[in-house]
Amino acid sequence: MAILVFAGLISCKKDDPAPITIPAPSLVSFTPTTAAQGATVTIAGTNFTGATAVSFGGTAAASFTVVSASSITAVVGAGASGNVSVTTSAGSASLAGFVFSVLNPQSNPQYGLVSATSLGEKNTALKTQKIKFNLAWKNSWRDAVNYDAIWLFVKYKTATTTNWRHATLSTLASSHLTGSQAAAATILPASDGKGAYYYRTTAGNGDILSNDVQLQWNYGADGVGDNETIQVLVYSLEMVYIPQGSFNIGDGSSIGRFHNGGNTAQSFLVSNANINLGNTTGNLWADNTPASLPGGALGPSPWDNPTGTLNANYPTGYNAFWMMKYEITMGQYTDFLNSLPTAIAPTLITNSDERAANGAACNPCRFNIQTGTQYTTTSPTRAMNWMQWQDAAAFSDWAALRPMTELEFEKANRGANQNAVPREYSWGTTTIKAFSSIVGTDGSGTETTNPADANTHYSGFGNPGVGIVQGPVRVGIHQAKATRELRGESYYKVQDLSGNVVEMCITLGNANGRNYSGANGNGELTSNGAADVVGWPLATTVTAQIPSGGWGFRGGDFWNSELDLRVSARNVATFAGARRLFGLGYRAVRSAE
């Protein structure tokens, strides 16, 4: 209340009329109640004339128009869930219940498409919430050897949550529903609640489509209240099951190869027995001859001459595990970045200055992720490049997966109980043919190669006459061809393990690598955006190379010679490069249960 005090002479004229009071605004409703950035929301209420501000969840609208005293249309900006607010000169008014929806993950039917995500039945007594969606992916199979699956995990945000958090799913298979595929599909939840696998129940092949799949979120386990406003995102990664079994490592020929101690030409059999390290018969040993890098410099020694028994927790590849069928795509990495705090995401992606400093061979080397209020890409199926180990570890932890070891790399390529072929590539033969150009719309996810009988992507460094597309191509680009050799796929049908982009692996070649625990990620990162799993080797500084860092490179990339693409080649198995390079990509694994 305002009190007016007058001093001096008193006027004889009539009293002035009372000042006009402008009523404060009020909100009655808004529609739609869920909207993404750029969407238009209509707000109904009273006394909107002269409105000076509109916000969604405390974030200013990108723009707004006062249509009348009772209606405003506003365009959602960066946004957040929470209240819709309108401010005029007379005050502000708010109405709760707005849900800010981020862009759906850039998955696709080629590699796992999640669509029509919604919330289903809630049980407040059990603190559970059903999450419903449709699921589709191509080139699915199950046979007598193994099968593929989709790894599903969920991120959630509440009106009071700043960052996306990893949802805890029910560990009971009966809590989840396979949708329209019914008994033809199986959902296998992980025992730690970090995700679930969706796969064929019986033998078959072809495309998968299932509507109304339902995962049960145990929201109470995550500390979420019964009446909180929530939004969820379901992520999908196509995986391949690598079954338990003994296998051979080392092909008797390639640089840095593993071998049975004392005989450099003999493979070593990895079984369920403890692995002893030594250069005598029955023990695991390796060639430690450094090799020249593409730039001409001598690379690191691939073996530090250890002795003793290998760490019992080190994932040797004998036990079953799941491996991403494809290298991480630019679309998948974009989804990852968009789920991170805005201050953290830029630290996990290359920038133009870095590429200029590290890209003497090519730049941008077909890198195609754009920055803005959200990260986007017009090539979502192209393999991600310009990565470093910290990026790979963070993605693994975020997705509740883990890095693979170089023993698992050889197992996934060669298969259990298969003899090693000297100088073989992922497809089990020594026949290799690069392509020189792309046929079709580049970035569409349907492009193919010229010539049609090419089976991998490499430059033939030091091998004149081999064509090169200077950068990665879409993952699985050879997958539709007639034979394993033409498809360039591994024994277990994993794609692109030889060529395209490098596979970063935990090494066995030095002590830091051998100390790897093999623990799966927990879905959460540190406040700095780093993996936080105990037992994973991580870099503390960024330099050209970290001596004995614990990781290295296998499988070669689009710039390498065919020597690097060989299954058993270990010439850069301990490289531990900590800077981002144009040929570095990644795929993760997860221990089976």
C-alpha positions as CSV (number, residue, x, y, z in Angstrom):
1,M,0.0,0.0,0.0
2,A,1.3,3.5,-0.9
3,I,0.6,6.5,1.5
4,L,0.7,10.0,-0.1
5,V,1.7,12.9,2.2
6,F,1.0,16.5,1.0
7,A,2.7,19.6,2.4
8,G,2.1,23.3,1.8
9,L,-1.0,25.1,0.7
10,I,-4.3,23.2,0.4
11,S,-6.0,23.5,-3.0
12,C,-9.7,24.4,-3.1
13,K,-10.3,22.3,-6.3
14,K,-12.1,19.0,-6.3
15,D,-10.1,15.9,-5.4
16,D,-8.3,14.1,-8.3
17,P,-9.8,10.8,-9.5
18,A,-8.2,7.7,-7.9
19,P,-5.2,6.2,-9.8
20,I,-6.0,3.4,-12.2
21,T,-4.7,0.0,-10.9
22,I,-3.5,-2.5,-13.6
23,P,-4.5,-6.0,-12.5
24,A,-1.8,-8.7,-12.4
25,P,-1.8,-11.4,-15.0
26,S,-3.1,-14.9,-14.4
27,L,-2.6,-18.2,-16.3
28,V,-5.4,-20.6,-16.9
29,S,-3.9,-23.2,-19.3
30,F,-1.3,-23.7,-22.0
31,T,-1.1,-26.1,-24.9
32,P,0.7,-28.3,-25.8
33,T,1.9,-29.2,-22.3
34,T,5.0,-30.9,-23.8
35,A,7.1,-29.1,-26.4
36,A,10.6,-29.0,-27.8
37,Q,12.8,-26.1,-28.7
38,G,11.2,-24.1,-31.6
39,A,7.7,-25.3,-30.9
40,T,4.8,-22.8,-30.4
41,V,2.8,-22.9,-27.2
42,T,-0.5,-21.1,-26.8
43,I,-1.0,-19.6,-23.3
44,A,-4.5,-18.7,-22.0
45,G,-5.3,-16.4,-19.1
46,T,-6.1,-12.9,-18.2
47,N,-4.5,-9.4,-18.3
48,F,-1.7,-10.2,-20.7
49,T,-1.7,-6.8,-22.4
50,G,1.7,-5.2,-22.3
51,A,3.5,-8.5,-21.4
52,T,7.2,-8.0,-21.1
53,A,8.5,-11.6,-20.7
54,V,7.5,-15.3,-21.1
55,S,9.5,-18.2,-19.9
56,F,9.4,-22.0,-19.8
57,G,10.9,-23.7,-16.8
58,G,12.7,-20.4,-15.9
59,T,14.2,-20.1,-19.4
60,A,13.1,-17.2,-21.6
61,A,11.0,-17.9,-24.6
62,A,12.7,-17.5,-28.0
63,S,9.9,-15.0,-28.9
64,F,6.3,-14.3,-28.0
65,T,3.3,-12.4,-29.3
66,V,0.5,-11.0,-27.2
67,V,-2.5,-12.0,-29.3
68,S,-5.1,-10.5,-26.9
69,A,-5.5,-9.8,-23.2
70,S,-6.3,-13.5,-22.8
71,S,-4.0,-15.2,-25.2
72,I,-0.2,-15.3,-25.9
73,T,1.6,-17.5,-28.4
74,A,5.3,-18.2,-27.5
75,V,8.1,-20.0,-29.1
76,V,10.0,-22.4,-26.8
77,G,13.7,-21.5,-26.5
78,A,16.5,-23.7,-25.0
79,G,13.9,-24.5,-22.4
80,A,13.5,-26.6,-19.3
81,S,10.6,-28.4,-17.6
82,G,8.7,-26.6,-14.9
83,N,6.4,-23.5,-14.8
84,V,5.2,-21.4,-17.7
85,S,5.5,-17.8,-16.6
86,V,4.1,-14.5,-17.9
87,T,5.4,-11.1,-16.7
88,T,3.7,-7.7,-17.2
89,S,4.3,-4.3,-15.5
90,A,1.8,-5.4,-12.9
91,G,3.6,-8.6,-11.9
92,S,4.1,-12.2,-12.9
93,A,2.0,-15.3,-12.9
94,S,3.0,-19.0,-13.3
95,L,1.4,-22.3,-14.0
96,A,3.1,-25.6,-13.4
97,G,3.2,-28.7,-15.6
98,F,5.2,-27.8,-18.6
99,V,7.5,-30.6,-19.9
100,F,10.4,-29.5,-22.1
101,S,11.1,-32.3,-24.7
102,V,14.6,-32.6,-26.2
103,L,15.1,-33.8,-29.7
104,N,14.7,-37.6,-30.0
105,P,17.9,-39.6,-30.3
106,Q,19.1,-39.8,-33.9
107,S,18.8,-43.5,-34.1
108,N,17.5,-45.1,-37.3
109,P,16.0,-48.3,-38.6
110,Q,19.4,-49.4,-39.9
111,Y,20.9,-49.6,-36.4
112,G,18.0,-49.4,-34.0
113,L,15.1,-47.0,-34.1
114,V,13.2,-46.0,-30.9
115,S,10.1,-44.0,-31.6
116,A,6.7,-42.9,-30.0
117,T,8.2,-42.9,-26.5
118,S,5.6,-42.3,-23.8
119,L,4.9,-43.0,-20.2
120,G,2.6,-45.9,-19.3
121,E,1.3,-47.4,-16.1
122,K,2.6,-46.0,-12.8
123,N,2.5,-48.0,-9.6
124,T,3.1,-45.7,-6.7
125,A,3.1,-48.5,-4.2
126,L,6.0,-50.2,-5.9
127,K,7.5,-46.9,-7.1
128,T,7.6,-48.1,-10.8
129,Q,6.8,-46.5,-14.1
130,K,6.3,-48.2,-17.5
131,I,8.1,-46.6,-20.4
132,K,6.5,-47.4,-23.8
133,F,8.0,-47.1,-27.3
134,N,8.3,-48.7,-30.7
135,L,11.5,-50.5,-31.7
136,A,12.8,-51.4,-35.1
137,W,16.1,-52.5,-36.6
138,K,17.4,-54.0,-39.8
139,N,19.6,-57.0,-40.6
140,S,18.7,-58.9,-37.4
141,W,19.5,-62.5,-37.0
142,R,19.8,-65.5,-34.7
143,D,21.6,-68.7,-35.7
144,A,23.4,-71.7,-34.2
145,V,26.5,-69.6,-33.5
146,N,25.2,-66.3,-32.0
147,Y,22.7,-63.4,-32.5
148,D,22.3,-59.7,-32.4
149,A,20.3,-57.6,-30.0
150,I,19.5,-54.0,-29.1
151,W,20.9,-52.7,-25.8
152,L,18.3,-50.4,-24.4
153,F,18.9,-47.8,-21.6
154,V,17.0,-44.9,-20.3
155,K,17.9,-41.4,-19.2
156,Y,15.5,-39.2,-17.2
157,K,15.1,-35.7,-16.0
158,T,12.7,-34.1,-13.5
159,A,11.7,-30.5,-13.1
160,T,14.3,-30.2,-10.3
161,T,17.0,-32.2,-12.0
162,T,19.7,-30.1,-13.8
163,N,21.2,-33.0,-15.8
164,W,20.0,-36.2,-17.4
165,R,20.4,-39.1,-15.1
166,H,20.6,-42.9,-15.8
167,A,17.4,-44.7,-15.0
168,T,17.4,-47.9,-12.9
169,L,15.4,-50.6,-14.7
170,S,13.8,-53.6,-13.1
171,T,16.1,-56.6,-13.1
172,L,13.1,-59.0,-13.5
173,A,12.4,-60.1,-17.0
174,S,8.7,-60.4,-16.2
175,S,8.6,-56.7,-15.5
176,H,9.2,-55.8,-19.1
177,L,7.0,-56.4,-22.2
178,T,8.3,-57.3,-25.7
179,G,5.4,-55.6,-27.4
180,S,3.8,-56.8,-30.7
181,Q,6.6,-59.3,-31.2
182,A,5.3,-61.1,-28.1
183,A,7.0,-64.6,-27.6
184,A,9.1,-64.1,-30.8
185,A,11.3,-61.7,-28.8
186,T,13.0,-61.7,-25.4
187,I,13.9,-58.9,-23.1
188,L,16.9,-59.7,-20.8
189,P,17.5,-57.1,-18.2
190,A,21.0,-56.5,-16.8
191,S,21.5,-57.6,-13.2
192,D,22.7,-54.1,-12.3
193,G,19.5,-52.4,-13.7
194,K,21.5,-50.3,-16.1
195,G,19.7,-51.5,-19.2
196,A,18.2,-54.5,-21.1
197,Y,18.8,-56.5,-24.2
198,Y,16.0,-57.1,-26.8
199,Y,16.6,-60.0,-29.2
200,R,15.0,-62.8,-31.2
201,T,13.9,-65.8,-29.1
202,T,14.4,-68.4,-31.9
203,A,16.5,-68.7,-35.1
204,G,15.7,-66.4,-37.9
205,N,16.8,-63.3,-39.8
206,G,15.4,-60.1,-41.3
207,D,14.1,-56.8,-40.1
208,I,12.6,-56.4,-36.6
209,L,9.6,-54.2,-35.8
210,S,7.8,-54.3,-32.4
211,N,5.3,-51.7,-31.3
212,D,4.4,-51.0,-27.6
213,V,7.6,-52.4,-26.1
214,Q,7.6,-51.5,-22.4
215,L,10.5,-51.2,-19.9
216,Q,9.8,-50.9,-16.2
217,W,11.6,-48.1,-14.5
218,N,12.1,-48.4,-10.8
219,Y,12.0,-44.7,-10.2
220,G,11.9,-45.0,-6.4
221,A,15.4,-46.5,-6.6
222,D,16.6,-43.3,-8.3
223,G,15.0,-41.1,-5.6
224,V,12.3,-39.7,-7.8
225,G,9.0,-38.8,-6.1
226,D,5.6,-40.0,-7.1
227,N,4.3,-36.7,-8.4
228,E,7.3,-35.2,-10.0
229,T,7.2,-34.0,-13.6
230,I,9.5,-36.2,-15.6
231,Q,10.8,-36.7,-19.1
232,V,12.6,-39.8,-20.4
233,L,14.7,-40.7,-23.4
234,V,15.2,-44.3,-24.5
235,Y,18.6,-45.0,-26.2
236,S,19.4,-48.0,-28.4
237,L,22.7,-49.5,-29.5
238,E,22.9,-52.7,-31.6
239,M,25.0,-55.3,-30.1
240,V,26.3,-58.8,-31.0
241,Y,26.6,-61.7,-28.6
242,I,30.1,-63.2,-28.5
243,P,29.6,-66.6,-26.8
244,Q,32.0,-68.3,-24.3
245,G,34.7,-70.4,-25.7
246,S,38.4,-71.0,-26.2
247,F,40.1,-69.2,-29.1
248,N,43.5,-68.6,-30.7
249,I,45.4,-65.4,-30.7
250,G,48.3,-64.6,-33.0
251,D,48.6,-65.5,-36.6
252,G,52.3,-66.4,-36.7
253,S,53.1,-63.6,-39.0
254,S,51.9,-60.1,-38.2
255,I,53.9,-57.4,-36.4
256,G,53.6,-57.5,-32.6
257,R,51.6,-60.7,-32.7
258,F,50.8,-62.8,-29.7
259,H,52.2,-66.3,-29.7
260,N,52.9,-69.4,-27.6
261,G,56.0,-68.6,-25.7
262,G,59.2,-69.8,-27.4
263,N,57.6,-70.3,-30.8
264,T,56.8,-67.0,-32.7
265,A,54.9,-68.9,-35.4
266,Q,52.5,-70.7,-33.1
267,S,49.2,-69.2,-31.9
268,F,48.3,-69.1,-28.2
269,L,45.1,-70.8,-27.0
270,V,43.0,-68.7,-24.6
271,S,40.9,-71.0,-22.5
272,N,39.3,-70.8,-19.0
273,A,42.7,-71.6,-17.5
274,N,44.8,-68.8,-15.8
275,I,47.1,-67.2,-18.3
276,N,50.8,-67.2,-17.5
277,L,53.0,-64.7,-19.2
278,G,56.4,-65.9,-20.3
279,N,58.6,-66.8,-23.3
280,T,58.4,-70.5,-22.8
281,T,56.1,-73.2,-24.1
282,G,52.5,-73.0,-22.8
283,N,52.8,-69.4,-21.8
284,L,51.6,-66.3,-23.5
285,W,54.2,-64.0,-25.1
286,A,54.3,-61.5,-28.0
287,D,56.6,-59.9,-30.5
288,N,58.0,-56.6,-29.2
289,T,59.4,-55.2,-32.4
290,P,58.4,-51.6,-32.9
291,A,57.1,-50.7,-36.3
292,S,57.1,-47.4,-38.4
293,L,54.0,-45.2,-38.1
294,P,52.4,-43.7,-41.2
295,G,54.4,-40.5,-40.6
296,G,57.7,-42.4,-40.6
297,A,58.5,-42.2,-36.9
298,L,59.1,-45.4,-35.0
299,G,56.1,-46.6,-32.9
300,P,56.1,-47.8,-29.3
301,S,57.1,-51.3,-28.4
302,P,54.0,-53.5,-28.4
303,W,55.2,-55.7,-25.5
304,D,57.0,-54.9,-22.3
305,N,58.3,-58.4,-21.5
306,P,56.2,-59.2,-18.5
307,T,56.2,-62.4,-16.5
308,G,53.9,-63.9,-14.0
309,T,50.1,-64.6,-14.0
310,L,47.7,-62.3,-15.7
311,N,45.3,-60.3,-13.5
312,A,42.4,-62.7,-12.8
313,N,39.8,-60.0,-13.5
314,Y,41.3,-59.1,-16.9
315,P,38.7,-59.8,-19.6
316,T,40.5,-62.4,-21.7
317,G,37.6,-63.0,-24.1
318,Y,37.0,-66.6,-23.0
319,N,33.8,-65.6,-21.1
320,A,30.8,-64.4,-23.1
321,F,30.5,-60.7,-23.8
322,W,28.5,-58.3,-25.9
323,M,30.1,-56.1,-28.5
324,M,28.7,-53.1,-30.5
325,K,27.9,-54.4,-34.0
326,Y,29.1,-51.1,-35.5
327,E,31.6,-48.4,-34.6
328,I,30.0,-45.4,-32.8
329,T,28.2,-43.3,-35.4
330,M,28.1,-39.5,-35.6
331,G,24.4,-39.6,-34.9
332,Q,24.9,-41.7,-31.7
333,Y,27.7,-39.4,-30.5
334,T,25.5,-36.4,-31.2
335,D,22.9,-38.0,-28.9
336,F,25.5,-38.5,-26.2
337,L,26.7,-34.8,-26.4
338,N,23.1,-33.5,-26.3
339,S,22.4,-35.4,-23.0
340,L,25.4,-33.7,-21.3
341,P,25.5,-30.4,-19.4
342,T,26.2,-27.5,-21.9
343,A,29.5,-26.7,-20.2
344,I,30.7,-30.3,-20.4
345,A,29.8,-31.4,-24.0
346,P,32.4,-29.1,-25.7
347,T,35.2,-30.9,-23.8
348,L,34.3,-34.2,-25.4
349,I,34.2,-33.2,-29.0
350,T,36.9,-32.0,-31.4
351,N,37.0,-28.4,-32.5
352,S,38.5,-26.6,-35.6
353,D,41.7,-25.5,-33.9
354,E,42.4,-29.0,-32.7
355,R,41.8,-30.5,-36.1
356,A,44.1,-28.0,-37.7
357,A,46.8,-28.9,-35.3
358,N,46.4,-32.7,-35.6
359,G,45.1,-33.1,-39.1
360,A,48.2,-32.8,-41.4
361,A,46.9,-35.7,-43.5
362,C,43.3,-34.4,-43.9
363,N,40.9,-32.0,-42.2
364,P,38.0,-32.2,-41.5
365,C,38.3,-35.8,-42.8
366,R,34.5,-36.0,-43.3
367,F,33.8,-35.1,-39.7
368,N,30.2,-33.8,-39.7
369,I,28.8,-32.7,-36.4
370,Q,27.6,-29.1,-36.1
371,T,27.4,-27.1,-32.9
372,G,24.5,-24.9,-31.8
373,T,21.9,-24.9,-29.0
374,Q,22.0,-28.7,-29.7
375,Y,24.5,-30.7,-31.6
376,T,23.3,-32.0,-35.0
377,T,24.7,-34.0,-38.0
378,T,23.5,-34.6,-41.5
379,S,25.5,-37.9,-41.6
380,P,24.1,-39.8,-38.6
381,T,25.2,-43.2,-39.9
382,R,28.8,-42.3,-40.6
383,A,31.4,-43.6,-38.2
384,M,32.5,-41.1,-35.6
385,N,36.2,-40.0,-35.9
386,W,38.4,-37.4,-34.2
387,M,38.1,-39.2,-30.9
388,Q,40.5,-39.7,-28.0
389,W,40.6,-42.2,-25.2
390,Q,38.8,-39.9,-22.7
391,D,35.9,-39.5,-25.2
392,A,35.7,-43.3,-25.6
393,A,35.7,-44.0,-21.9
394,A,33.1,-41.4,-21.2
395,F,30.7,-42.7,-23.9
396,S,31.2,-46.3,-22.5
397,D,30.4,-45.2,-18.9
398,W,27.5,-43.1,-20.0
399,A,26.0,-46.1,-21.9
400,A,26.7,-48.5,-19.1
401,L,29.2,-50.4,-21.3
402,R,33.0,-50.7,-21.0
403,P,36.1,-50.7,-23.2
404,M,37.1,-53.9,-24.9
405,T,40.5,-55.6,-24.5
406,E,42.7,-56.5,-27.4
407,L,42.1,-60.2,-26.6
408,E,38.4,-59.6,-27.0
409,F,39.1,-57.9,-30.2
410,E,40.8,-61.0,-31.6
411,K,38.1,-63.3,-30.3
412,A,35.3,-61.2,-32.0
413,N,37.2,-61.4,-35.2
414,R,38.4,-64.9,-35.4
415,G,35.8,-66.8,-33.4
416,A,36.0,-69.7,-30.9
417,N,37.9,-72.8,-31.8
418,Q,39.0,-71.4,-35.2
419,N,42.5,-71.7,-36.5
420,A,44.4,-68.5,-37.2
421,V,45.1,-67.7,-40.8
422,P,48.5,-65.9,-41.4
423,R,48.0,-62.3,-42.3
424,E,44.2,-62.7,-42.2
425,Y,41.7,-59.8,-41.9
426,S,38.5,-59.6,-39.9
427,W,36.7,-61.7,-42.6
428,G,39.0,-64.6,-42.2
429,T,41.0,-64.5,-45.4
430,T,43.9,-62.5,-46.9
431,T,41.8,-61.0,-49.7
432,I,41.4,-57.3,-49.3
433,K,40.0,-54.6,-51.7
434,A,39.5,-51.0,-50.9
435,F,36.9,-48.8,-52.6
436,S,37.7,-45.6,-54.4
437,S,34.3,-43.7,-54.2
438,I,30.8,-43.7,-52.8
439,V,27.7,-44.5,-54.8
440,G,24.4,-42.9,-53.9
441,T,23.6,-40.0,-51.6
442,D,26.5,-39.7,-49.1
443,G,25.2,-39.5,-45.5
444,S,21.8,-41.0,-46.3
445,G,22.5,-44.4,-44.7
446,T,21.9,-46.2,-48.0
447,E,25.1,-45.3,-49.9
448,T,27.3,-48.2,-51.3
449,T,30.8,-48.5,-52.7
450,N,32.6,-48.4,-56.0
451,P,33.8,-51.0,-56.9
452,A,31.0,-53.2,-55.7
453,D,33.3,-56.0,-54.7
454,A,35.3,-53.8,-52.2
455,N,35.2,-55.2,-48.7
456,T,36.9,-52.5,-46.5
457,H,38.0,-48.9,-46.3
458,Y,41.8,-48.3,-46.2
459,S,44.2,-46.1,-48.0
460,G,47.0,-48.5,-48.9
461,F,49.6,-46.2,-47.3
462,G,52.8,-47.1,-49.1
463,N,50.7,-49.0,-51.7
464,P,50.2,-46.7,-54.7
465,G,47.1,-47.3,-56.8
466,V,44.7,-47.9,-53.9
467,G,42.0,-45.3,-53.8
468,I,40.9,-43.5,-50.7
469,V,37.9,-41.6,-49.5
470,Q,39.5,-39.2,-47.0
471,G,37.4,-39.9,-43.9
472,P,35.1,-42.5,-42.5
473,V,32.1,-43.8,-44.2
474,R,28.8,-45.2,-42.9
475,V,29.1,-48.2,-40.7
476,G,28.2,-51.5,-42.2
477,I,28.4,-50.1,-45.7
478,H,29.3,-53.6,-47.1
479,Q,26.7,-55.5,-45.0
480,A,24.3,-56.3,-47.9
481,K,26.9,-58.2,-50.0
482,A,26.7,-61.9,-50.6
483,T,29.6,-63.5,-48.6
484,R,31.4,-62.8,-45.3
485,E,34.5,-61.8,-47.3
486,L,32.6,-59.3,-49.4
487,R,30.7,-58.0,-46.3
488,G,34.0,-57.5,-44.5
489,E,32.5,-58.9,-41.3
490,S,34.0,-60.9,-38.5
491,Y,33.3,-64.6,-37.6
492,Y,30.5,-63.3,-35.3
493,K,29.1,-60.9,-37.9
494,V,30.6,-57.8,-36.2
495,Q,31.1,-55.1,-38.9
496,D,34.2,-53.0,-39.9
497,L,36.7,-54.5,-37.4
498,S,39.3,-54.1,-40.1
499,G,39.4,-50.6,-41.6
500,N,37.2,-47.5,-41.6
501,V,38.2,-46.1,-38.2
502,V,40.6,-47.4,-35.5
503,E,39.4,-49.6,-32.7
504,M,40.7,-48.3,-29.3
505,C,41.3,-51.2,-26.9
506,I,42.7,-51.9,-23.5
507,T,46.2,-53.3,-24.2
508,L,47.9,-56.4,-22.8
509,G,51.2,-54.9,-23.7
510,N,52.0,-52.9,-20.5
511,A,51.2,-53.0,-16.8
512,N,48.5,-50.3,-16.8
513,G,46.5,-52.2,-19.4
514,R,47.0,-55.5,-17.6
515,N,45.5,-54.0,-14.4
516,Y,42.2,-53.4,-16.2
517,S,39.3,-54.7,-14.0
518,G,36.7,-55.1,-16.7
519,A,33.9,-53.5,-14.7
520,N,30.9,-52.3,-16.7
521,G,30.0,-48.6,-16.7
522,N,27.4,-47.2,-14.3
523,G,25.7,-44.8,-16.6
524,E,26.9,-41.7,-14.8
525,L,29.9,-39.4,-15.4
526,T,31.9,-37.1,-13.1
527,S,31.0,-33.4,-12.8
528,N,33.8,-32.9,-15.4
529,G,32.3,-35.3,-17.9
530,A,34.8,-38.1,-17.3
531,A,34.3,-41.9,-16.8
532,D,34.5,-42.7,-13.1
533,V,34.8,-46.5,-13.1
534,V,37.5,-47.9,-10.8
535,G,40.0,-50.0,-12.7
536,W,39.7,-48.2,-16.1
537,P,42.9,-46.6,-17.4
538,L,42.3,-42.9,-17.9
539,A,44.5,-40.0,-19.0
540,T,45.2,-37.1,-16.7
541,T,46.9,-35.0,-19.3
542,V,46.6,-34.5,-23.0
543,T,49.8,-35.1,-25.0
544,A,50.7,-36.7,-28.2
545,Q,51.4,-40.0,-26.4
546,I,51.1,-41.2,-22.8
547,P,53.9,-43.8,-22.2
548,S,52.3,-47.0,-20.9
549,G,48.9,-45.4,-20.7
550,G,47.1,-48.8,-20.8
551,W,45.4,-48.6,-24.2
552,G,46.2,-48.7,-27.8
553,F,44.9,-49.2,-31.4
554,R,43.8,-52.2,-33.3
555,G,42.2,-52.9,-36.7
556,G,43.5,-49.9,-38.7
557,D,41.6,-47.0,-40.3
558,F,40.9,-45.4,-43.7
559,W,44.4,-43.9,-43.8
560,N,46.4,-46.9,-42.8
561,S,48.1,-49.6,-44.8
562,E,46.8,-53.2,-45.0
563,L,49.4,-54.2,-42.4
564,D,47.4,-52.4,-39.7
565,L,44.1,-54.0,-40.7
566,R,45.3,-57.5,-39.9
567,V,43.5,-59.3,-37.0
568,S,46.7,-60.1,-35.1
569,A,48.7,-56.9,-36.0
570,R,49.8,-55.2,-32.7
571,N,52.2,-52.5,-34.0
572,V,50.2,-49.8,-32.3
573,A,48.6,-51.9,-29.6
574,T,50.2,-49.8,-26.8
575,F,50.2,-46.4,-28.6
576,A,48.0,-44.7,-26.0
577,G,47.6,-41.5,-28.0
578,A,45.8,-39.0,-25.9
579,R,45.1,-36.4,-28.5
580,R,42.2,-36.6,-31.0
581,L,43.2,-37.8,-34.5
582,F,41.3,-38.1,-37.7
583,G,41.2,-41.9,-37.9
584,L,40.3,-42.7,-34.3
585,G,36.9,-44.2,-33.6
586,Y,35.5,-46.6,-31.1
587,R,33.1,-49.3,-30.1
588,A,32.3,-50.6,-26.6
589,V,31.4,-53.9,-25.1
590,R,29.7,-55.2,-22.0
591,S,30.3,-58.4,-20.0
592,A,27.6,-61.0,-20.4
593,E,25.9,-62.5,-17.4
